[in-house]
Amino acid sequence: MNQELIAMTEKWKGLERKTVKQREKAENFYETKLMKLIEEEFIANNIDKVYEKVEYLIMSVGTSYEPLVLDIQLLQPRRILFLYTEKTECTLNKIVKYCQLDAMRYSKREVNETDPLDIYREIKSAYLKWSRPDKLYIDFTGGTKSMSAAAAMAGAVINVQLIYIGTTQYLTDFRKPEPGTESLYYISNPVEIFGDLEIEKAFALFDKYNYSGARKKLKKLKESVPTPDIRQQLSFVYNLALAYEHWDALEFPQAYETMHALTKELDRDFRLNRNFLMMDFLPTLKKQEAILKQLDELSGILKEKRNMDVLKERDYIVPLMFTMYINAEIRRK
């Protein structure tokens, strides 16, 4: 740790705090003598944790400006949205002044500190206004417990990176972290823990022939589940749900194209990953692909209004007949 920071910290700790004036003097010392040193130490200790350029940052503002300042100075986001209350507007002004934020770089929204819906609305509004960006972070360090919880929950729903600034050495008597011990923490999306439950829900929809519902759930899961092998297997099931969704809607060209892509992927991975989900269904899926190929050809014939050719050709009428039969059975069930 920087020796000057250590020396200044000891001096700050030794200041008298018996009167209001003395406490104000100690606070002023912290802001003018310590804060810049803390920022430099924080950036040096945490710069390696920053793995991408942060485009957008949403922050809930509480009564302490320091952790939010550290986050901004480390991440250097292009755009910031501050969620503050009537009581914390002064904190927001301190942050803007310290970081020398240009008016074009940030926006602010006053929220009700006890009403989570306010937070949800503002985060949703910003998310949509910014065109659903991938590199959006939400820092829920500041604000009331209600504000922080609401910000974190909103971030989990839209699946963006959640962060906070914390410490393992909090000085209770001084109501601040030990200077220089502040650290950036990444919070994983709950889907990483509860993803298996969501997978079960997707499979349940699949079993009920709700291919559209299963496909929508699997689309999110195959991008967010952290384990690469599971993501790959979910991608297989996603493509099958999509193929069946097209087939169920009598969209034969799209169904054939999707099924063909799926069997090609399964063929590719079969040798190294024979235990992967759906590998044992590969022979059946290839038979379905052949049927869909016939139905794909049938679509072209129907477009040419050669309907009698369909009725005369066993390769077309049998797949079509059983497709209609299965569709009726699905709806009956």
C-alpha positions as a Markdown table, in Angstrom:
| # | Residue | x | y | z |
|---|---|---|---|---|
| 1 | Met | 0.0 | 0.0 | 0.0 |
| 2 | Asn | 1.1 | 3.6 | -0.7 |
| 3 | Gln | 3.2 | 4.9 | 2.2 |
| 4 | Glu | 1.7 | 8.3 | 1.9 |
| 5 | Leu | -1.8 | 6.8 | 2.2 |
| 6 | Ile | -0.8 | 4.9 | 5.3 |
| 7 | Ala | 0.6 | 8.0 | 6.9 |
| 8 | Met | -2.4 | 10.2 | 6.1 |
| 9 | Thr | -4.8 | 7.5 | 7.3 |
| 10 | Glu | -3.1 | 7.4 | 10.7 |
| 11 | Lys | -3.2 | 11.2 | 10.9 |
| 12 | Trp | -6.9 | 11.2 | 10.0 |
| 13 | Lys | -7.7 | 8.6 | 12.6 |
| 14 | Gly | -5.9 | 10.6 | 15.2 |
| 15 | Leu | -8.0 | 13.7 | 14.7 |
| 16 | Glu | -10.4 | 14.8 | 17.5 |
| 17 | Arg | -14.1 | 14.2 | 16.9 |
| 18 | Lys | -15.7 | 15.4 | 20.1 |
| 19 | Thr | -17.5 | 18.4 | 18.7 |
| 20 | Val | -19.3 | 19.2 | 15.5 |
| 21 | Lys | -16.6 | 21.5 | 14.4 |
| 22 | Gln | -13.9 | 18.8 | 15.0 |
| 23 | Arg | -15.9 | 16.2 | 13.1 |
| 24 | Glu | -16.3 | 18.6 | 10.2 |
| 25 | Lys | -12.5 | 19.2 | 10.2 |
| 26 | Ala | -11.9 | 15.4 | 10.1 |
| 27 | Glu | -14.4 | 15.0 | 7.2 |
| 28 | Asn | -12.7 | 17.9 | 5.3 |
| 29 | Phe | -9.3 | 16.2 | 5.9 |
| 30 | Tyr | -10.6 | 13.0 | 4.5 |
| 31 | Glu | -12.0 | 14.7 | 1.4 |
| 32 | Thr | -9.0 | 17.0 | 0.7 |
| 33 | Lys | -6.0 | 14.8 | 1.8 |
| 34 | Leu | -7.2 | 11.2 | 1.7 |
| 35 | Met | -9.7 | 10.8 | -1.1 |
| 36 | Lys | -7.3 | 11.2 | -4.0 |
| 37 | Leu | -4.9 | 8.8 | -2.5 |
| 38 | Ile | -7.7 | 6.3 | -1.9 |
| 39 | Glu | -8.8 | 6.6 | -5.5 |
| 40 | Glu | -5.3 | 5.9 | -6.8 |
| 41 | Glu | -4.9 | 2.9 | -4.5 |
| 42 | Phe | -8.3 | 1.6 | -5.5 |
| 43 | Ile | -7.6 | 1.8 | -9.2 |
| 44 | Ala | -4.2 | 0.2 | -8.8 |
| 45 | Asn | -5.7 | -2.7 | -6.9 |
| 46 | Asn | -8.8 | -3.2 | -9.1 |
| 47 | Ile | -7.9 | -2.3 | -12.6 |
| 48 | Asp | -7.1 | -6.0 | -13.4 |
| 49 | Lys | -10.8 | -6.9 | -12.6 |
| 50 | Val | -12.1 | -4.7 | -15.4 |
| 51 | Tyr | -12.5 | -7.1 | -18.3 |
| 52 | Glu | -14.4 | -4.9 | -20.8 |
| 53 | Lys | -15.2 | -1.3 | -21.6 |
| 54 | Val | -18.4 | -0.2 | -19.7 |
| 55 | Glu | -20.7 | 1.8 | -21.9 |
| 56 | Tyr | -23.5 | 2.4 | -19.4 |
| 57 | Leu | -23.7 | 2.6 | -15.6 |
| 58 | Ile | -26.7 | 3.0 | -13.4 |
| 59 | Met | -26.1 | 3.9 | -9.7 |
| 60 | Ser | -28.3 | 4.2 | -6.7 |
| 61 | Val | -27.1 | 7.2 | -4.6 |
| 62 | Gly | -27.0 | 7.1 | -0.8 |
| 63 | Thr | -25.4 | 9.4 | 1.7 |
| 64 | Ser | -21.8 | 8.3 | 1.0 |
| 65 | Tyr | -20.2 | 9.6 | -2.2 |
| 66 | Glu | -16.9 | 7.9 | -1.9 |
| 67 | Pro | -17.7 | 4.3 | -3.2 |
| 68 | Leu | -19.6 | 5.7 | -6.3 |
| 69 | Val | -16.7 | 8.0 | -7.1 |
| 70 | Leu | -14.3 | 5.1 | -7.0 |
| 71 | Asp | -16.5 | 3.1 | -9.3 |
| 72 | Ile | -16.8 | 5.9 | -11.8 |
| 73 | Gln | -13.1 | 6.7 | -11.8 |
| 74 | Leu | -12.3 | 3.0 | -12.3 |
| 75 | Leu | -14.8 | 2.0 | -15.0 |
| 76 | Gln | -15.0 | 5.4 | -16.8 |
| 77 | Pro | -18.5 | 4.7 | -18.3 |
| 78 | Arg | -19.7 | 6.7 | -21.3 |
| 79 | Arg | -23.1 | 7.3 | -19.8 |
| 80 | Ile | -24.3 | 7.3 | -16.2 |
| 81 | Leu | -27.8 | 7.3 | -14.7 |
| 82 | Phe | -28.0 | 8.4 | -11.0 |
| 83 | Leu | -31.1 | 7.3 | -9.0 |
| 84 | Tyr | -31.3 | 9.6 | -6.0 |
| 85 | Thr | -33.7 | 10.9 | -3.4 |
| 86 | Glu | -34.5 | 14.3 | -2.0 |
| 87 | Lys | -32.1 | 13.5 | 0.9 |
| 88 | Thr | -29.2 | 12.4 | -1.3 |
| 89 | Glu | -29.1 | 15.1 | -3.9 |
| 90 | Cys | -26.2 | 16.7 | -2.1 |
| 91 | Thr | -24.3 | 13.4 | -2.4 |
| 92 | Leu | -25.0 | 13.4 | -6.1 |
| 93 | Asn | -23.7 | 16.9 | -6.5 |
| 94 | Lys | -20.4 | 15.9 | -4.7 |
| 95 | Ile | -20.0 | 13.0 | -7.1 |
| 96 | Val | -20.5 | 15.2 | -10.1 |
| 97 | Lys | -18.1 | 17.8 | -8.8 |
| 98 | Tyr | -15.4 | 15.3 | -7.8 |
| 99 | Cys | -15.5 | 13.3 | -11.1 |
| 100 | Gln | -15.9 | 16.5 | -13.1 |
| 101 | Leu | -18.8 | 15.0 | -15.0 |
| 102 | Asp | -19.9 | 16.8 | -18.1 |
| 103 | Ala | -23.7 | 17.4 | -18.2 |
| 104 | Met | -23.9 | 15.3 | -21.5 |
| 105 | Arg | -22.3 | 12.3 | -19.7 |
| 106 | Tyr | -24.9 | 11.8 | -17.0 |
| 107 | Ser | -28.6 | 12.0 | -16.2 |
| 108 | Lys | -30.4 | 11.9 | -12.9 |
| 109 | Arg | -33.9 | 10.7 | -11.7 |
| 110 | Glu | -35.3 | 11.3 | -8.3 |
| 111 | Val | -37.0 | 8.2 | -6.9 |
| 112 | Asn | -39.0 | 7.3 | -3.8 |
| 113 | Glu | -36.5 | 5.6 | -1.4 |
| 114 | Thr | -39.2 | 3.2 | -0.1 |
| 115 | Asp | -41.0 | 2.4 | -3.4 |
| 116 | Pro | -39.1 | -0.3 | -5.5 |
| 117 | Leu | -41.5 | 0.4 | -8.4 |
| 118 | Asp | -39.8 | 3.8 | -8.9 |
| 119 | Ile | -36.5 | 2.1 | -9.3 |
| 120 | Tyr | -37.9 | -0.6 | -11.7 |
| 121 | Arg | -39.5 | 2.0 | -13.9 |
| 122 | Glu | -36.4 | 4.2 | -14.2 |
| 123 | Ile | -34.1 | 1.3 | -14.9 |
| 124 | Lys | -36.5 | -0.1 | -17.5 |
| 125 | Ser | -36.8 | 3.3 | -19.1 |
| 126 | Ala | -33.1 | 3.8 | -19.3 |
| 127 | Tyr | -32.5 | 0.2 | -20.6 |
| 128 | Leu | -35.0 | 0.7 | -23.4 |
| 129 | Lys | -33.8 | 4.3 | -24.2 |
| 130 | Trp | -30.2 | 3.0 | -24.5 |
| 131 | Ser | -31.5 | 0.2 | -26.9 |
| 132 | Arg | -31.0 | -2.7 | -24.5 |
| 133 | Pro | -27.2 | -2.4 | -24.3 |
| 134 | Asp | -25.0 | -5.4 | -23.6 |
| 135 | Lys | -22.4 | -3.5 | -21.6 |
| 136 | Leu | -24.7 | -2.0 | -19.0 |
| 137 | Tyr | -23.7 | -2.2 | -15.3 |
| 138 | Ile | -25.8 | -1.5 | -12.2 |
| 139 | Asp | -24.0 | -0.4 | -9.1 |
| 140 | Phe | -26.3 | -0.9 | -6.1 |
| 141 | Thr | -23.7 | 0.2 | -3.4 |
| 142 | Gly | -25.5 | 3.4 | -2.4 |
| 143 | Gly | -29.0 | 4.2 | -1.3 |
| 144 | Thr | -31.4 | 2.6 | 1.2 |
| 145 | Lys | -31.7 | -1.2 | 1.5 |
| 146 | Ser | -35.0 | -0.9 | -0.5 |
| 147 | Met | -33.3 | 1.0 | -3.3 |
| 148 | Ser | -30.3 | -1.4 | -3.5 |
| 149 | Ala | -32.5 | -4.5 | -3.5 |
| 150 | Ala | -34.8 | -3.0 | -6.2 |
| 151 | Ala | -31.8 | -2.1 | -8.4 |
| 152 | Ala | -30.2 | -5.5 | -8.0 |
| 153 | Met | -33.5 | -7.3 | -8.8 |
| 154 | Ala | -34.1 | -5.1 | -11.8 |
| 155 | Gly | -30.6 | -5.9 | -13.0 |
| 156 | Ala | -31.1 | -9.6 | -12.6 |
| 157 | Val | -34.4 | -9.5 | -14.6 |
| 158 | Ile | -32.7 | -7.7 | -17.6 |
| 159 | Asn | -29.6 | -9.8 | -17.1 |
| 160 | Val | -26.9 | -7.1 | -16.8 |
| 161 | Gln | -23.8 | -7.1 | -14.7 |
| 162 | Leu | -24.3 | -6.2 | -11.0 |
| 163 | Ile | -21.5 | -4.7 | -9.0 |
| 164 | Tyr | -20.8 | -3.0 | -5.7 |
| 165 | Ile | -17.9 | -1.4 | -3.9 |
| 166 | Gly | -17.2 | -3.0 | -0.6 |
| 167 | Thr | -14.5 | -3.8 | 2.0 |
| 168 | Thr | -13.5 | -6.5 | 4.4 |
| 169 | Gln | -12.1 | -3.9 | 6.9 |
| 170 | Tyr | -14.9 | -1.5 | 7.9 |
| 171 | Leu | -14.1 | 1.0 | 10.6 |
| 172 | Thr | -17.2 | 1.1 | 12.7 |
| 173 | Asp | -16.0 | 4.0 | 14.9 |
| 174 | Phe | -15.2 | 6.1 | 11.9 |
| 175 | Arg | -18.2 | 4.8 | 9.7 |
| 176 | Lys | -15.9 | 4.3 | 6.8 |
| 177 | Pro | -13.8 | 1.5 | 5.2 |
| 178 | Glu | -10.1 | 1.3 | 6.1 |
| 179 | Pro | -8.6 | 3.6 | 3.5 |
| 180 | Gly | -7.1 | 1.6 | 0.7 |
| 181 | Thr | -9.1 | -1.6 | 1.3 |
| 182 | Glu | -12.0 | -0.7 | -1.0 |
| 183 | Ser | -12.7 | -3.4 | -3.6 |
| 184 | Leu | -14.8 | -3.9 | -6.7 |
| 185 | Tyr | -17.2 | -6.9 | -6.4 |
| 186 | Tyr | -19.1 | -8.6 | -9.3 |
| 187 | Ile | -22.4 | -10.2 | -8.5 |
| 188 | Ser | -23.4 | -13.2 | -10.6 |
| 189 | Asn | -26.9 | -13.4 | -12.0 |
| 190 | Pro | -29.1 | -15.8 | -10.1 |
| 191 | Val | -29.6 | -17.8 | -13.2 |
| 192 | Glu | -26.2 | -19.2 | -12.7 |
| 193 | Ile | -27.5 | -20.9 | -9.5 |
| 194 | Phe | -31.2 | -21.4 | -10.4 |
| 195 | Gly | -30.6 | -22.2 | -14.0 |
| 196 | Asp | -31.3 | -25.8 | -13.5 |
| 197 | Leu | -34.8 | -24.9 | -12.3 |
| 198 | Glu | -35.4 | -22.8 | -15.4 |
| 199 | Ile | -34.2 | -25.6 | -17.6 |
| 200 | Glu | -36.7 | -28.0 | -16.0 |
| 201 | Lys | -39.5 | -25.4 | -16.7 |
| 202 | Ala | -38.4 | -25.2 | -20.4 |
| 203 | Phe | -38.4 | -29.0 | -20.7 |
| 204 | Ala | -41.9 | -29.2 | -19.1 |
| 205 | Leu | -43.2 | -26.8 | -21.7 |
| 206 | Phe | -41.5 | -28.9 | -24.4 |
| 207 | Asp | -43.2 | -32.1 | -23.0 |
| 208 | Lys | -46.6 | -30.3 | -23.2 |
| 209 | Tyr | -46.0 | -29.5 | -26.9 |
| 210 | Asn | -45.6 | -25.8 | -26.1 |
| 211 | Tyr | -42.6 | -25.5 | -28.5 |
| 212 | Ser | -42.9 | -21.7 | -28.6 |
| 213 | Gly | -42.8 | -21.3 | -24.8 |
| 214 | Ala | -39.9 | -23.8 | -24.5 |
| 215 | Arg | -38.0 | -22.0 | -27.3 |
| 216 | Lys | -38.3 | -18.6 | -25.6 |
| 217 | Lys | -37.0 | -19.9 | -22.3 |
| 218 | Leu | -34.2 | -21.9 | -23.9 |
| 219 | Lys | -33.1 | -18.8 | -25.9 |
| 220 | Lys | -32.3 | -17.0 | -22.7 |
| 221 | Leu | -30.8 | -20.0 | -20.9 |
| 222 | Lys | -28.4 | -21.0 | -23.7 |
| 223 | Glu | -26.8 | -17.5 | -23.5 |
| 224 | Ser | -26.8 | -17.1 | -19.7 |
| 225 | Val | -26.0 | -20.4 | -18.2 |
| 226 | Pro | -22.2 | -20.3 | -17.3 |
| 227 | Thr | -21.2 | -23.9 | -18.1 |
| 228 | Pro | -20.1 | -24.2 | -21.7 |
| 229 | Asp | -21.1 | -27.9 | -22.1 |
| 230 | Ile | -24.6 | -27.2 | -20.7 |
| 231 | Arg | -25.0 | -24.1 | -23.0 |
| 232 | Gln | -24.1 | -26.3 | -26.0 |
| 233 | Gln | -26.7 | -28.9 | -25.1 |
| 234 | Leu | -29.4 | -26.3 | -24.5 |
| 235 | Ser | -28.6 | -24.9 | -27.9 |
| 236 | Phe | -29.4 | -28.3 | -29.4 |
| 237 | Val | -32.7 | -28.4 | -27.6 |
| 238 | Tyr | -33.5 | -24.8 | -28.6 |
| 239 | Asn | -33.0 | -25.7 | -32.2 |
| 240 | Leu | -35.2 | -28.8 | -31.9 |
| 241 | Ala | -38.0 | -26.7 | -30.2 |
| 242 | Leu | -37.6 | -24.1 | -33.1 |
| 243 | Ala | -37.8 | -26.9 | -35.7 |
| 244 | Tyr | -40.9 | -28.4 | -34.1 |
| 245 | Glu | -42.5 | -24.9 | -33.7 |
| 246 | His | -42.1 | -24.3 | -37.5 |
| 247 | Trp | -43.3 | -27.9 | -38.2 |
| 248 | Asp | -46.4 | -27.4 | -36.0 |
| 249 | Ala | -47.2 | -24.2 | -37.9 |
| 250 | Leu | -46.8 | -26.0 | -41.2 |
| 251 | Glu | -43.8 | -23.8 | -42.1 |
| 252 | Phe | -42.0 | -26.7 | -43.8 |
| 253 | Pro | -39.0 | -24.8 | -45.4 |
| 254 | Gln | -38.0 | -23.2 | -42.1 |
| 255 | Ala | -38.6 | -26.5 | -40.2 |
| 256 | Tyr | -36.4 | -28.4 | -42.6 |
| 257 | Glu | -33.6 | -25.7 | -42.5 |
| 258 | Thr | -33.5 | -25.7 | -38.7 |
| 259 | Met | -33.6 | -29.5 | -38.4 |
| 260 | His | -30.9 | -29.9 | -41.0 |
| 261 | Ala | -28.7 | -27.4 | -39.1 |
| 262 | Leu | -29.4 | -29.3 | -35.9 |
| 263 | Thr | -28.5 | -32.8 | -37.2 |
| 264 | Lys | -25.3 | -31.3 | -38.7 |
| 265 | Glu | -24.3 | -29.9 | -35.3 |
| 266 | Leu | -25.0 | -33.2 | -33.6 |
| 267 | Asp | -23.0 | -35.1 | -36.2 |
| 268 | Arg | -20.1 | -32.8 | -35.7 |
| 269 | Asp | -20.0 | -33.3 | -31.9 |
| 270 | Phe | -21.0 | -36.9 | -31.7 |
| 271 | Arg | -17.5 | -38.4 | -31.6 |
| 272 | Leu | -16.2 | -36.3 | -28.7 |
| 273 | Asn | -19.5 | -35.9 | -26.8 |
| 274 | Arg | -21.5 | -39.0 | -27.1 |
| 275 | Asn | -23.1 | -38.5 | -23.7 |
| 276 | Phe | -24.5 | -35.1 | -24.6 |
| 277 | Leu | -28.2 | -34.5 | -24.5 |
| 278 | Met | -30.0 | -35.7 | -27.7 |
| 279 | Met | -27.1 | -37.6 | -29.1 |
| 280 | Asp | -29.1 | -40.9 | -28.7 |
| 281 | Phe | -32.0 | -39.3 | -30.7 |
| 282 | Leu | -29.7 | -38.5 | -33.7 |
| 283 | Pro | -31.0 | -41.5 | -35.9 |
| 284 | Thr | -34.6 | -40.5 | -35.2 |
| 285 | Leu | -33.9 | -36.8 | -35.9 |
| 286 | Lys | -32.3 | -37.7 | -39.2 |
| 287 | Lys | -35.5 | -39.6 | -40.2 |
| 288 | Gln | -37.5 | -36.5 | -39.3 |
| 289 | Glu | -35.1 | -34.4 | -41.3 |
| 290 | Ala | -35.8 | -36.7 | -44.3 |
| 291 | Ile | -39.5 | -36.3 | -43.8 |
| 292 | Leu | -39.2 | -32.5 | -43.6 |
| 293 | Lys | -37.1 | -32.5 | -46.8 |
| 294 | Gln | -40.1 | -34.1 | -48.6 |
| 295 | Leu | -42.4 | -31.5 | -47.0 |
| 296 | Asp | -40.1 | -28.7 | -48.1 |
| 297 | Glu | -40.2 | -30.0 | -51.7 |
| 298 | Leu | -44.0 | -30.2 | -51.3 |
| 299 | Ser | -44.2 | -26.5 | -50.5 |
| 300 | Gly | -42.6 | -25.7 | -53.9 |
| 301 | Ile | -45.2 | -27.9 | -55.7 |
| 302 | Leu | -48.1 | -26.3 | -53.9 |
| 303 | Lys | -46.8 | -22.8 | -54.8 |
| 304 | Glu | -46.9 | -23.9 | -58.4 |
| 305 | Lys | -50.5 | -25.0 | -57.8 |
| 306 | Arg | -49.7 | -28.6 | -58.8 |
| 307 | Asn | -52.0 | -30.0 | -56.2 |
| 308 | Met | -52.8 | -33.3 | -58.0 |
| 309 | Asp | -49.1 | -34.1 | -58.1 |
| 310 | Val | -49.2 | -34.1 | -54.3 |
| 311 | Leu | -52.1 | -36.5 | -54.1 |
| 312 | Lys | -50.5 | -38.9 | -56.6 |
| 313 | Glu | -47.1 | -38.9 | -55.0 |
| 314 | Arg | -46.8 | -41.2 | -52.0 |
| 315 | Asp | -43.5 | -39.5 | -50.8 |
| 316 | Tyr | -45.5 | -36.3 | -50.4 |
| 317 | Ile | -49.0 | -37.3 | -49.3 |
| 318 | Val | -47.9 | -39.7 | -46.5 |
| 319 | Pro | -45.7 | -37.1 | -44.7 |
| 320 | Leu | -48.4 | -34.5 | -45.1 |
| 321 | Met | -51.1 | -36.8 | -43.9 |
| 322 | Phe | -49.3 | -37.8 | -40.8 |
| 323 | Thr | -48.2 | -34.2 | -40.1 |
| 324 | Met | -51.9 | -33.2 | -40.1 |
| 325 | Tyr | -52.8 | -36.2 | -37.9 |
| 326 | Ile | -50.0 | -35.4 | -35.3 |
| 327 | Asn | -51.1 | -31.7 | -35.3 |
| 328 | Ala | -54.6 | -32.8 | -34.5 |
| 329 | Glu | -53.4 | -35.1 | -31.7 |
| 330 | Ile | -51.3 | -32.4 | -30.1 |
| 331 | Arg | -54.3 | -30.1 | -30.0 |
| 332 | Arg | -56.5 | -32.9 | -28.6 |
| 333 | Lys | -54.1 | -33.5 | -25.8 |
